């Protein structure tokens, strides 16, 4: 009973590992093609600009929030 359960668990783990391996192989080809066409640099530049904009927006909101809160408290 215990031996059959262990082998069943081992079979399940092997099947899962096989599926994960297949999935990684399927992801490798598109990843290689994307790296080859140099998609990363423009994407990084785009998001770097967006993060700077979001950071400045957060600072603006925080600064004005304090002004509004002070006015409402007085």
URDAJO-V998414 format. One record per residue. N is the residue number from 0. RES is the residue in one small letter. PSI is psi in whole degrees, 0 to 359 (none if undefined). Layout:
n;res;psi
N;RES;PSI
N;RES;PSI
This chain:
n;res;psi
0;x;310
1;x;320
2;x;318
3;x;324
4;x;320
5;x;316
6;x;324
7;x;317
8;x;318
9;x;321
10;x;319
11;x;317
12;x;319
13;x;319
14;x;318
15;x;314
16;x;324
17;x;316
18;x;319
19;x;320
20;x;318
21;x;320
22;x;317
23;x;322
24;x;321
25;x;328
26;x;339
27;x;319
28;x;309
29;x;325
30;x;317
31;x;319
32;x;321
33;x;321
34;x;321
35;x;324
36;x;6
37;x;53
38;x;339
39;x;319
40;x;311
41;x;324
42;x;318
43;x;318
44;x;320
45;x;311
46;x;329
47;x;318
48;x;319
49;x;320
50;x;323
51;x;318
52;x;317
53;x;322
54;x;314
55;x;325
56;x;319
57;x;319
58;x;318
59;x;314
60;x;317
61;x;316
62;x;314
63;x;332
64;x;318
65;x;321
66;x;315
67;x;319
68;x;320
69;x;320
70;x;321
71;x;332
72;x;333
73;x;none
